[in-house]
C-alpha cells in the first residue's frame, strides 16, 4: 500500500480539531495517498519490468507515457490500463484513474491488486467530493477492497486499505470500527509492523489517545528514526491540541526523512505542522508549512483552506 494513507479535520471555535460530516475518509487523505500506499506489482512481463521502477519512484509522467502507449496499442489490456490508472492516481486525477482501473478489473477479474488500486482510487476521489458523490465513491471503495481481500487474503496492502476504510469511513458508507480491528489482527499475521500501525491509527480513530501515545513512545524508544511514529506523534498533537512543541519537533524531524511505505506523505506532515504552528499563534511558520503542503499535494484541500483563512 503506498505510503506515504488522513482524515480531514475542520476546527471548532476554540481551535480544537473536529471531524467533519464529510469524508475525512480513510486517512486515505492521509494514508491512502501515495504517501503510503506502495503499489504492488503483481503481473510479470515486459510492461511490468518497464513500469515497476517508475511506480516506486513516483515518476508519474514517464509512467503515464509508457502505459498510454500500451493502452493505445491494446485498449482492453488489463495490465496497461492498471499502470495507466496508477500513473493518473499519482497525479491526483482520480476520475480518469477510475476509468482505466475499471477496465483493468474487467480484463482481469481475478487480480486482487487491480481491485485494491480501484478501491484506493475511489477512496481518494471521495475525500474532496461533494457529500453525495463521496458516499457513492465510498461504497465503491469498500466493495473493491473487500473483493481484493476475498481474491487474495494474503494481500496485505489490500487489507491495510480496507482497515483504513473501516476505521475512518462513517457508518452510512460502511465504516465499522469492529471490522477495522478485525483487519488489524489479520494484517499482524502477515506483517507485524503494519498490524501495529493500524492499531495506532485505530486507537486515535477511537480517541484512545493515551493508548496511542504509549504505543508511539515505545516504538520511538526502540526505533528513534521511525518516520511513521514521528508523524503520528505530530498528528496526535494536532488532534488533541496538547504537547505542541513535542509534535512540532517530531514532524520537523520526520520532514527530513523519506516517507516509507504505508505512512502519511510529506504534504500531510506539513499540513499537521502548519496546524500546530497556528495553535501557537505563529502565523508566519503556519503559512509557510501550509504553502509547502499545498505545493507538494495540490489536491490536499485542507491545506488550501487553512492557507486561505490565514491570508484573509
RANOR-V67495 format. One record per residue. N is the residue number from 0. RES is the residue in three letters. PSI is psi in degrees with one decimal (NA if undefined). OMEGA is omega in radians with two decimals (none if undefined). BURIAL is 1 if it has 16 or more other ideal C-beta (glycine too) atoms within 10 Angstrom, else 0. Layout:
N;RES;PSI;OMEGA;BURIAL / N;RES;PSI;OMEGA;BURIAL
This chain:
0;UNK;150.1;-2.84;1 / 1;UNK;-139.8;2.83;1 / 2;UNK;-43.2;-3.13;1 / 3;UNK;NA;none;1 / 4;UNK;NA;none;1 / 5;UNK;126.3;3.07;1 / 6;UNK;140.1;-3.14;1 / 7;UNK;134.3;-3.13;1 / 8;UNK;137.9;2.98;1 / 9;UNK;-174.4;-3.13;0 / 10;UNK;143.6;3.03;0 / 11;UNK;173.5;-3.12;0 / 12;UNK;-24.2;3.12;0 / 13;UNK;3.3;3.10;0 / 14;UNK;-7.4;-3.12;0 / 15;UNK;142.9;-3.12;0 / 16;UNK;147.4;3.05;1 / 17;UNK;154.3;-3.13;0 / 18;UNK;129.6;-3.13;1 / 19;UNK;169.3;3.08;0 / 20;UNK;-30.1;3.10;0 / 21;UNK;179.4;-3.04;1 / 22;UNK;114.7;2.87;1 / 23;UNK;19.1;-2.98;1 / 24;UNK;136.3;2.90;1 / 25;UNK;26.6;-3.12;1 / 26;UNK;24.5;3.03;1 / 27;UNK;-40.4;3.07;1 / 28;UNK;-32.3;-3.12;1 / 29;UNK;-55.0;-2.91;1 / 30;UNK;-26.1;3.13;1 / 31;UNK;11.1;-3.00;1 / 32;UNK;59.1;3.02;1 / 33;UNK;15.6;2.82;1 / 34;UNK;-26.1;-2.98;1 / 35;UNK;-48.6;-2.96;1 / 36;UNK;119.5;3.07;1 / 37;UNK;126.7;-3.09;1 / 38;UNK;130.2;3.09;1 / 39;UNK;145.9;3.10;1 / 40;UNK;110.8;-2.94;1 / 41;UNK;-31.1;-3.04;1 / 42;UNK;148.9;-3.13;0 / 43;UNK;166.9;3.04;0 / 44;UNK;175.8;-3.06;0 / 45;UNK;-43.5;-3.13;0 / 46;UNK;-43.1;3.11;1 / 47;UNK;-45.9;-3.11;0 / 48;UNK;-35.2;-3.12;0 / 49;UNK;-29.0;-3.03;0 / 50;UNK;-25.2;-3.00;1 / 51;UNK;-49.3;-3.12;0 / 52;UNK;-38.5;3.14;0 / 53;UNK;-36.2;3.09;1 / 54;UNK;-50.0;-3.11;1 / 55;UNK;-35.1;-3.11;0 / 56;UNK;1.0;3.12;0 / 57;UNK;36.8;3.10;1 / 58;UNK;76.9;-2.96;1 / 59;UNK;-42.9;-3.08;1 / 60;UNK;-44.3;3.12;0 / 61;UNK;-42.3;3.12;0 / 62;UNK;-43.2;-3.13;1 / 63;UNK;-41.7;-3.12;1 / 64;UNK;-44.9;-3.14;0 / 65;UNK;-46.2;-3.11;1 / 66;UNK;-38.9;3.12;1 / 67;UNK;-40.0;3.11;1 / 68;UNK;-41.4;3.13;0 / 69;UNK;-39.1;3.11;1 / 70;UNK;-39.0;3.11;1 / 71;UNK;-37.5;-3.13;0 / 72;UNK;-31.9;-3.10;0 / 73;UNK;84.7;-3.00;0 / 74;UNK;-26.9;-3.10;0 / 75;UNK;2.7;-3.09;0 / 76;UNK;122.3;-3.04;1 / 77;UNK;-46.7;-3.09;1 / 78;UNK;-41.0;3.12;1 / 79;UNK;-43.0;3.12;1 / 80;UNK;-34.5;3.08;1 / 81;UNK;-50.5;-3.11;1 / 82;UNK;-34.7;3.09;1 / 83;UNK;-40.2;3.07;1 / 84;UNK;-42.3;3.11;1 / 85;UNK;-43.3;-3.13;1 / 86;UNK;-36.1;3.14;1 / 87;UNK;-35.7;3.05;1 / 88;UNK;-40.0;-3.14;1 / 89;UNK;-19.2;3.13;1 / 90;UNK;14.1;3.12;1 / 91;UNK;25.0;3.09;1 / 92;UNK;71.8;-2.93;1 / 93;UNK;-36.5;3.14;1 / 94;UNK;-44.6;3.11;0 / 95;UNK;-37.6;3.12;0 / 96;UNK;-43.4;-3.13;1 / 97;UNK;-40.3;3.14;1 / 98;UNK;-44.8;-3.10;0 / 99;UNK;-32.9;3.11;1 / 100;UNK;-29.9;3.00;1 / 101;UNK;-41.0;3.12;1 / 102;UNK;-34.3;3.13;1 / 103;UNK;-46.9;-3.12;1 / 104;UNK;-28.0;3.09;1 / 105;UNK;-37.0;-3.13;0 / 106;UNK;-21.0;-3.13;1 / 107;UNK;71.4;-3.04;1 / 108;UNK;-8.6;3.11;0 / 109;UNK;8.0;-3.06;0 / 110;UNK;109.1;-3.11;1 / 111;UNK;-42.0;-3.07;1 / 112;UNK;-35.8;3.12;1 / 113;UNK;-39.5;3.09;1 / 114;UNK;-37.4;3.11;1 / 115;UNK;-45.3;3.12;1 / 116;UNK;-40.2;3.11;1 / 117;UNK;-42.6;3.10;1 / 118;UNK;-43.5;3.11;1 / 119;UNK;-40.8;-3.14;1 / 120;UNK;-43.1;3.10;1 / 121;UNK;-38.2;3.12;1 / 122;UNK;-42.7;3.13;1 / 123;UNK;-36.8;3.10;1 / 124;UNK;-32.3;-3.12;1 / 125;UNK;-28.8;-2.99;1 / 126;UNK;-43.8;-3.07;1 / 127;UNK;11.1;-3.11;1 / 128;UNK;166.7;3.03;1 / 129;UNK;167.3;-3.05;0 / 130;UNK;-50.3;-3.09;0 / 131;UNK;-41.5;3.11;0 / 132;UNK;-39.0;3.14;0 / 133;UNK;-40.2;3.14;1 / 134;UNK;-41.7;3.10;1 / 135;UNK;-44.7;3.11;0 / 136;UNK;-39.3;-3.11;1 / 137;UNK;-42.8;-3.14;1 / 138;UNK;-37.9;3.10;1 / 139;UNK;-34.1;3.07;1 / 140;UNK;-50.9;-3.12;1 / 141;UNK;-46.6;-3.11;1 / 142;UNK;-43.1;-3.12;0 / 143;UNK;-41.1;-3.13;1 / 144;UNK;-38.7;3.09;1 / 145;UNK;-37.4;3.09;1 / 146;UNK;-41.5;3.14;1 / 147;UNK;-43.9;3.14;1 / 148;UNK;-38.3;3.13;1 / 149;UNK;-38.3;3.14;0 / 150;UNK;-35.7;-3.13;1 / 151;UNK;92.1;-3.13;1 / 152;UNK;-17.0;3.14;0 / 153;UNK;6.2;3.08;0 / 154;UNK;91.4;-3.06;1 / 155;UNK;-36.5;-3.12;1 / 156;UNK;-39.8;3.10;1 / 157;UNK;-40.3;3.13;1 / 158;UNK;-37.0;3.12;1 / 159;UNK;-47.4;3.12;1 / 160;UNK;-42.2;-3.12;1 / 161;UNK;-40.4;3.10;1 / 162;UNK;-43.2;3.12;1 / 163;UNK;-39.1;3.10;1 / 164;UNK;-53.7;-3.09;1 / 165;UNK;-39.4;-3.05;1 / 166;UNK;-27.7;-3.01;1 / 167;UNK;-20.8;3.14;1 / 168;UNK;145.8;3.08;1 / 169;UNK;157.5;-3.10;1 / 170;UNK;-35.6;-3.12;0 / 171;UNK;-24.7;3.14;0 / 172;UNK;-3.7;3.14;1 / 173;UNK;5.9;3.10;1 / 174;UNK;149.7;-3.12;1 / 175;UNK;112.7;3.12;0 / 176;UNK;-39.7;-3.14;0 / 177;UNK;-47.0;-3.14;0 / 178;UNK;-32.3;3.09;1 / 179;UNK;-43.7;3.11;1 / 180;UNK;-34.3;3.08;1 / 181;UNK;-41.2;3.09;0 / 182;UNK;-37.2;3.11;1 / 183;UNK;-41.7;3.12;1 / 184;UNK;-40.6;3.12;0 / 185;UNK;-37.6;3.13;1 / 186;UNK;-39.6;3.13;1 / 187;UNK;-31.5;3.11;1 / 188;UNK;-26.9;-3.12;0 / 189;UNK;-34.1;-3.09;0 / 190;UNK;108.1;-3.05;1 / 191;UNK;-36.0;-3.14;0 / 192;UNK;-48.2;-3.11;0 / 193;UNK;-31.5;3.04;1 / 194;UNK;-41.1;3.10;1 / 195;UNK;-41.1;-3.14;1 / 196;UNK;-41.9;3.12;1 / 197;UNK;-35.5;3.12;1 / 198;UNK;-37.3;3.06;1 / 199;UNK;-48.9;-3.12;1 / 200;UNK;-40.4;3.12;1 / 201;UNK;-38.8;3.11;1 / 202;UNK;-40.1;3.11;1 / 203;UNK;-37.2;3.12;1 / 204;UNK;-31.9;3.12;1 / 205;UNK;9.7;3.09;0 / 206;UNK;30.6;3.02;0 / 207;UNK;69.5;-2.96;0 / 208;UNK;-36.4;3.13;0 / 209;UNK;-38.4;3.11;0 / 210;UNK;-45.3;3.12;0 / 211;UNK;-41.6;-3.13;1 / 212;UNK;-41.4;3.13;1 / 213;UNK;-39.7;3.12;0 / 214;UNK;-40.9;-3.13;1 / 215;UNK;-38.9;3.11;1 / 216;UNK;-41.7;3.12;0 / 217;UNK;-41.9;3.13;0 / 218;UNK;-45.1;-3.09;1 / 219;UNK;-25.5;3.05;1 / 220;UNK;-35.0;-3.12;0 / 221;UNK;-30.4;-3.08;0 / 222;UNK;80.2;-3.05;0 / 223;UNK;-22.3;-3.10;0 / 224;UNK;24.9;3.09;0 / 225;UNK;107.4;-3.14;1 / 226;UNK;-46.3;-3.12;1 / 227;UNK;-49.4;-3.10;1 / 228;UNK;-40.5;3.14;1 / 229;UNK;-43.1;3.13;1 / 230;UNK;-33.8;-3.12;1 / 231;UNK;-29.6;3.01;1 / 232;UNK;-42.8;3.09;1 / 233;UNK;-42.5;3.13;1 / 234;UNK;-38.9;3.14;1 / 235;UNK;-42.7;3.08;1 / 236;UNK;-38.9;3.14;1 / 237;UNK;-44.2;-3.08;1 / 238;UNK;-35.8;-3.05;1 / 239;UNK;-22.7;-3.08;1 / 240;UNK;10.6;-3.14;1 / 241;UNK;165.0;3.09;0 / 242;UNK;48.7;-3.05;1 / 243;UNK;-43.9;-3.12;1 / 244;UNK;-38.9;3.10;0 / 245;UNK;-42.7;3.13;0 / 246;UNK;-42.7;3.13;1 / 247;UNK;-45.5;-3.13;1 / 248;UNK;-41.4;-3.13;1 / 249;UNK;-44.4;-3.13;1 / 250;UNK;-40.3;3.12;1 / 251;UNK;-36.3;3.09;0 / 252;UNK;-43.9;3.14;1 / 253;UNK;-36.4;-3.09;1 / 254;UNK;-7.6;3.04;1 / 255;UNK;-2.8;-3.06;0 / 256;UNK;171.3;3.01;0 / 257;UNK;123.2;-3.12;0 / 258;UNK;140.0;3.09;1 / 259;UNK;175.6;-3.10;0 / 260;UNK;141.5;3.12;1 / 261;UNK;41.6;3.05;1 / 262;UNK;158.8;3.07;1 / 263;UNK;148.5;3.12;1 / 264;UNK;175.9;-3.11;1 / 265;UNK;-33.6;3.13;1 / 266;UNK;-44.6;3.13;1 / 267;UNK;-40.5;3.12;1 / 268;UNK;-40.9;3.10;1 / 269;UNK;-37.7;3.12;1 / 270;UNK;-46.4;3.10;1 / 271;UNK;-40.6;3.13;1 / 272;UNK;-43.6;3.10;1 / 273;UNK;-40.6;3.12;1 / 274;UNK;-38.7;3.14;1 / 275;UNK;-41.0;3.09;1 / 276;UNK;-37.1;3.13;1 / 277;UNK;-39.2;3.08;1 / 278;UNK;-33.9;3.14;1 / 279;UNK;4.0;3.13;0 / 280;UNK;27.7;3.06;0 / 281;UNK;81.1;-3.03;0 / 282;UNK;-31.7;-3.13;0 / 283;UNK;-47.7;3.13;0 / 284;UNK;-37.1;3.11;0 / 285;UNK;-46.1;-3.14;1 / 286;UNK;-43.5;-3.14;1 / 287;UNK;-42.5;-3.14;1 / 288;UNK;-43.3;3.13;1 / 289;UNK;-38.6;3.13;1 / 290;UNK;-42.3;3.11;1 / 291;UNK;-43.1;3.13;1 / 292;UNK;-44.2;-3.13;1 / 293;UNK;-34.9;3.11;1 / 294;UNK;-43.6;-3.13;0 / 295;UNK;-35.9;-3.12;1 / 296;UNK;89.5;-3.13;1 / 297;UNK;-21.3;-3.13;0 / 298;UNK;-3.9;-3.12;1 / 299;UNK;88.5;-3.01;1 / 300;UNK;-38.6;-3.10;0 / 301;UNK;-38.7;-3.13;1 / 302;UNK;-41.7;3.13;1 / 303;UNK;-43.3;-3.13;1 / 304;UNK;-45.2;3.14;0 / 305;UNK;-40.0;-3.14;1 / 306;UNK;-42.6;3.14;1 / 307;UNK;-38.7;3.13;0 / 308;UNK;-38.5;-3.14;0 / 309;UNK;-34.4;-3.09;0 / 310;UNK;-18.3;-3.09;0 / 311;UNK;NA;none;0
